Amino acid sequence: MADALRYVGQAAVYGLIALALGYFSDSPAYTHFPPDQALVKLSLVHPGDRVGECRRRTADELAELAPNMRKALDCPRGRLPLLVEVSLDGVLLYRESLPPTGLSGDGPSRAYQRFTVAPGRHVLAARLRDSARTEGFDFEHEADIELAPRQSLAIDFQAETGGFVFR
């Protein structure tokens, strides 16, 4: 009798667990992204200019170095932070000074940011400063864009192709 009662109890517990799993697998409705909005994503990995100028080593300095360390130029490792701005229809969405990565501050600066915006026609502008200048930007790109609901637009930066790319 005790064994039969134990099996009935186990079956009841397993049944409740199965019901809970079934309910929570579908019921609290989760909307990953609002259906009436569009998405703009900024993805950026870029090193700033070096902190200082490279200097040419003298012949005596090169002779003192081990053969595998003899480079004619001695350049500082550190990089400058980047200043990044993104604006939509003249409204600033993002402005950040991005420090370089790495233990010595010699790696690229990184940014990944998402912006939920209203669909429709917009003017999107992206600007980046990677030098020691104090005013203005080294790279700027502005474009008229048309965003549909649930559309995702990526802002990428590729210095070798001239700067910002909107896709």
C-alpha positions in Angstrom: 0.0 0.0 0.0 2.8 2.4 0.9 4.6 1.7 -2.4 1.4 2.4 -4.4 0.9 5.7 -2.5 4.5 6.7 -3.2 4.1 6.0 -7.0 0.9 8.1 -7.1 2.7 10.9 -5.3 5.6 10.8 -7.8 3.3 10.8 -10.7 1.4 13.8 -9.3 4.7 15.7 -8.8 6.0 14.8 -12.3 2.6 15.8 -13.8 2.8 19.2 -12.1 6.3 19.8 -13.3 5.3 18.9 -16.9 2.3 21.3 -16.7 4.6 24.1 -15.4 7.1 23.4 -18.2 4.4 23.4 -20.8 3.0 26.7 -19.5 6.3 28.6 -19.2 7.5 27.4 -22.6 4.8 29.5 -24.3 2.8 31.7 -22.0 4.5 34.8 -20.8 4.6 36.3 -24.2 8.0 37.9 -24.9 8.5 40.4 -27.7 12.2 40.5 -28.7 11.8 43.8 -30.5 8.8 46.2 -30.8 7.0 45.5 -34.1 6.4 49.2 -34.8 10.1 50.3 -34.3 13.3 50.1 -36.3 16.8 49.4 -35.0 20.1 51.3 -35.7 23.3 49.5 -34.5 26.7 51.0 -34.1 29.6 48.6 -34.3 33.1 50.0 -34.1 36.6 48.6 -33.6 39.4 51.1 -34.5 42.7 52.1 -33.0 43.3 55.8 -32.5 46.6 57.5 -33.5 49.7 57.0 -31.4 50.1 59.1 -28.3 53.4 60.5 -29.5 55.5 60.7 -32.7 57.9 58.0 -33.7 61.5 58.8 -33.7 64.4 57.4 -35.7 67.0 55.6 -33.6 70.7 56.5 -34.0 73.3 54.0 -35.2 74.7 53.8 -31.7 71.3 53.0 -30.2 70.7 50.3 -32.8 74.1 48.7 -32.1 73.2 48.4 -28.3 70.1 46.4 -29.1 69.9 42.7 -29.7 69.8 41.8 -33.4 66.1 40.7 -33.2 65.2 44.1 -31.6 66.8 46.4 -34.1 64.0 48.5 -35.6 64.9 51.8 -37.0 61.8 53.5 -35.6 61.0 53.8 -31.9 57.3 54.4 -31.5 55.3 54.8 -28.3 52.8 52.0 -27.7 49.9 54.1 -26.3 46.9 55.1 -28.4 44.6 58.1 -28.2 41.0 57.7 -27.3 38.3 58.0 -30.0 35.5 60.5 -29.9 32.4 59.0 -31.6 29.1 60.8 -32.3 25.9 59.5 -33.9 22.9 61.7 -34.5 19.5 61.1 -36.1 17.7 64.1 -37.6 20.1 66.5 -35.8 19.4 64.9 -32.4 22.4 63.4 -30.7 21.9 59.7 -30.0 25.4 58.8 -28.9 28.5 60.7 -27.9 31.3 58.9 -26.2 35.1 59.0 -25.7 36.3 55.5 -26.1 39.6 54.6 -24.4 42.0 52.2 -26.1 42.0 48.6 -24.9 44.9 46.5 -23.8 47.2 46.5 -20.7 49.4 49.2 -22.2 46.5 51.2 -23.8 47.8 50.1 -27.2 44.7 48.2 -28.5 41.8 49.4 -30.6 38.9 51.2 -29.1 35.6 49.3 -29.2 31.9 50.3 -29.2 28.7 48.4 -29.7 25.4 50.3 -29.2 21.8 49.8 -30.2 19.2 52.5 -30.8 15.5 52.0 -31.2 14.1 54.6 -33.5 10.8 55.3 -35.3 10.5 54.0 -38.8 10.4 56.4 -41.7 12.8 58.8 -43.5 15.7 60.2 -41.4 19.0 61.9 -41.8 21.7 59.8 -40.1 25.1 61.2 -39.3 28.2 59.5 -37.8 31.4 61.3 -36.8 34.7 60.0 -35.4 37.9 61.7 -34.2 41.0 59.4 -33.9 43.7 62.1 -33.8 45.0 64.6 -31.3 43.0 67.5 -32.7 40.8 69.3 -30.3 38.1 70.5 -32.7 36.2 68.8 -35.6 36.3 65.2 -36.7 38.6 63.1 -38.9 35.8 61.0 -40.4 32.2 62.1 -41.0 29.4 60.5 -43.0 25.8 61.6 -43.4 23.1 59.9 -45.4 19.3 60.0 -45.9 17.9 56.7 -44.9 14.5 55.1 -45.1 13.7 52.7 -42.2 10.8 50.2 -42.3 9.3 48.7 -39.1 11.5 46.0 -37.7 14.4 46.9 -40.0 17.9 46.8 -38.7 20.5 49.2 -40.0 24.2 48.7 -39.1 26.7 51.5 -38.8 30.2 50.1 -39.3 33.6 51.8 -39.5 36.3 50.8 -42.0 39.2 53.2 -42.1 40.7 51.5 -45.2 37.6 52.2 -47.3 37.2 55.8 -46.2 35.2 55.7 -42.9 31.7 54.9 -42.0 29.5 52.5 -43.9 25.7 52.3 -43.4 24.1 49.0 -44.4 
